[in-house]
Amino acid sequence: MAENKTTEHSTLEDIENAAPMSMHPILEAAFKYQKQIVIGVIAIVAATGLYAGVNAYTQRARTTAQAELGKILLEEKGRTRLPPLKLCSAPHRLRSSPQCCSNSHSPP
């Protein structure tokens, strides 16, 4: 354990000796608050990863919905387009009517 302290102390001294005098306060602060800096960097990386993941999921969902809509519009003709467009799998607040899924895929 004493060897580790000596090596760490000599490394700090080596860095301080090689750095210009104006950098000493910055280096001392960096070594003093090393744990907080590492935690901050990890938090930033985690937040960035979460943001990227949510964006990727949203983009994939949007692409899937567009592909399904395109498939319905290309394959179905006339009144047969309406039942698939009723959005039976959509959340309740986005459905056109509460009964939209009761007689699914049968023309009126």
N, C-alpha and C positions, 0 to 999 in steps of 0.2 A: 504494500500500500504506500509505503514511503517512497518507493521508486516511482510510482505513478505521479505523486505530488511533485517530485523533483523534475520529472520529464515534462509535466504540464507547466510548471513554473518556468523551466528553461525555454520551452516553446513560446510562452508569452513574452519572455524577455527577448528572444530572438526576433519575434514579430515587431515588438516595440523598438528595438534597435534599428531594424531595417526600415521602419516607417518614418516619414518626416515628422517633425515636432508638432505640426498642426494636427496630425492624425491621432496623437496620443489620447486625448479625451474621448474621441469617438471609439477607439479600440478598447479603452477601459470600460466604457459604457456597454459596448457589445459583449465583452466577456462578463461583465457584472450581471447583465440582464439576458444572458444566453438562453435560459429556459423559457422566459417570456417571449423572446424573439422566435424560438423554434415553435412554440405553441401558436403564435400568431401566424407564422408561415403555414403551419399545418391547417389551421382554421381557414385561411385564404384558399389553399389548395382544395380542401374539402368542399367549401362553398362553391368554388368554380366547377368542381366535378359534379356537384348536385345540380347546379344550373345547367350544365351541358347535358346531363342525363334527362332532366325535365324537358329541355328543348328537343332532344332527340326523340323522346317518347311522343311529344306533341306533334312533331313533324311526321313521325311514322303513322300516327292515328289519322292525321289530316290526309296523308297520301293514300292510306287504305280507304278512307271515306270517299275521296275523289275517284279512286279506281272503281269502287262499287257503284257509285253514281254513274260514271261513264259506261260501265257494263250494262246497267239497267237502261240507260238512254240509247245505247246502240242495239241491244238485243230485243228490247220490248217495243211494240208498236201500239199506237193509239191508246185505248182505254186500259190495255193490259199493263201499261206503265204505272198507273196510279197505285195499285195495291203495294208493290214493292217500295214505292216512294212514301208510304205512310209512316215510315220510321218507327216500326214496332220495337226495335232494339234501342231506340233513343231514350234519353231520360224523359220523365213525364212532362217536365216543363217545356220540352221541345216538340212534343207530339202535337199533331194538328187537332185531334179530338180524343177523348178517353176511349171511345169505341174503335179506334182505328185498327186495332189488332184483332178484334173479335172474329171477323171473317177474312182472315189473311189470305191474300193471293187469289181471291175470287172476284171476278169483275162484277160491278153493280148492276 
